[in-house]
Amino acid sequence: DKCGYGGMAVIDAASSPAYMSSEYLTLYGDMLIKASALGMKVNMYDEYSFPSGRAGGQFEARFPNDRMQRLEMIAEDVTGPRTYTKTIPPGTLMGCVAIDNSTKARTDITANVSGDFLTYTVPAGRHKIMMFTCVIDGYGGVFDYLSPAAVEKFISLVHQKYYDKWATYFGNVLDMSFY
């Protein structure tokens, strides 16, 4: 209390009752009621174990395409002149570029993609052909923090359920959230 916070947080690490189940929320409510009676504050930890953003595995199960992504680059050195054809790697294509190794001039060749293939007429000289894709990384099923739609889905699985069940404790007993 000397540091200005006289409360507690529940870090959900037990397998029973199931995280965010009706029984879980009832037990959480019992704790809120007791904390309120004792004049304590509760810091809501929004996850089952670590890291935050998985909703105890529910996020990946319900929304597998909304998990964290990473940018991958495939690069290949090519000497022209020649026709270069390559299959686009898995993921969402973000762009393709050709770099002239001697001048470092870059050419966007994304328009040369047709279907699952990049076909490019490489001019004379040495070049680097690069393809960039976004792929699901998911880091253990974590939602994509940079996607507003994915954030809303995570909120619906966790924060909204707490709020729907225990709204009267938000802003007074439940005065912080940790993720």
N, C-alpha and C positions, 0 to 999 in steps of 0.2 A: 504494500500500500504506500510505502514511502516514495516509490517511483511514480505514483499516480494511477496505478491500476491494481485494484483489489478484486481479482476475479480468477477465472479459470477457462481452460479450453479442453474439449474432448477430442482426442485424436483417435479416430475410429480404426482399430487394428484387429478387432475380433471377428471371427467368421460367423458368429451367431449373436443376435439375430442378423439376418441379411441386411446389408447396408441399404438404407432408404426404404426398407420394407415398412409396412404398417406397424409391426411390432417395434422396429427400430425407432420410428418416429414417436411412438407412444412412450418408450423409455426415455428418449431425448426430452420429451415434454415433461416427464416426471422430474428430470434434472432441472429443467427451466423453472418449474414451479417451486422446487426446493431452493434454487439459487435466488429467486425473487423473494421468497419468504426470509432468506438470510441477508438480503440486501446486497447480493453479489452480482457481478457482471460475468457474462459468458462471451468468450471470443469464439465465433463459429468457424471451425475448421471444415472446409468444404470438400473433404475427400476421405476415402477409405485408404489409409496408408499413404504412400508417397509415390510419384509426384502428383500434385493436384492436376485435374483435368481429365480423369478417366471415369469418374463417377462409379468407382468400384468395379470397373469392367463393363458397365452398362453402355457407356458412350460408344466404344468400339463395336459392341454387339448390335446396337441400334442404328448407328450412323458411321459405318466403316469408311465411307468416302469423305468424311469431314474431319479426318484426323490430320495431325500436323504433317506438313510437307517439307521437302527440301529440294533445292535446285541442284540438278546434276548436269555435268558437262561431259560430252564425249568429244574428243579432239583427235584429229588425224592429220599427219603431215602428208601432203600430196604434191607431186611434181607434174606440171602440165607442159604442153597442152594434152588434155584428155577429158573424157567424160567420166565423171565421178557419180556413182550411184550407191546409196547406202540406205538401209532400213532405218526408219525413225525408231529410236529406243522407246521402251515403255514409258508411260506417263503422259502428261499434258505438254505438248510442244509449246515452248515459249519463244523460240526463234532459232535461226541458223545464220551463221556468218562465215565468210571467207576472208582470211587475212593474207595479204601479200607479205611474205617474210622479209623481202628486201626494203619495201617502202613503209610497211606497217599499215598500209591503207586497208580499211575494213569495208566489206561489201555485204549488205544484208541480202541473203539468198533464201529467206524464208518462203518467198513466193515460188520457189522452185520445188516446193513440196507438193506431191500429188499422192493422195491416199496415204500409204505407209512408207513412201520412199522420197528421198531427196535425190534429185538428179541435177547436176550442175556441170556446165562446160568450164573446166578449169583453164584459165589462160596460161601462157608459157611462164615458166619460173616455178619457184617453190612457194607453196601456200599451206596454210593451216585451215582446215575445215572444222568448224565447231557447231555442235547441236546442243541446245539447252532444253531440258524437260523438268517439269515439277513432278515428283513422285511422292506417294504417301510414305511417310516415315513413321508417324504414329507414336514413336517413343513410348512403347508400352500401352498404346491405345489412347494417348492424350489427344484432345481436340486441337484443331488449328486455331491458335490464339489470334491469328491475323485475319480470320474470316468472321465477319459479323454474324453470319448465319450459323456457323458452328458454335460461336459464343452463346447465342440465343438457345441453341439446342442443349448445351451444357447447363445453362441456367435453368431450363425447364426440367432437367433431370435432378437437380440438386437444390439450388437456392429457391426456386419457385415452390418446390414441395415443402421446404421448411417454412416458407412464408405462408403458404396456403393453410398449413396446419397450426402454426404458432405466430401469426401476424401480430398479436397483442404484445409479444415480447421483443419485437424488432424496435431498435432505437432506444430501448431502456435496459432490459436485461441482456439481450443480444445486441451489444453495442459495437462490435468489431467483427470483421471476417478476415481469416487468414487463408491464403492459398499458395 
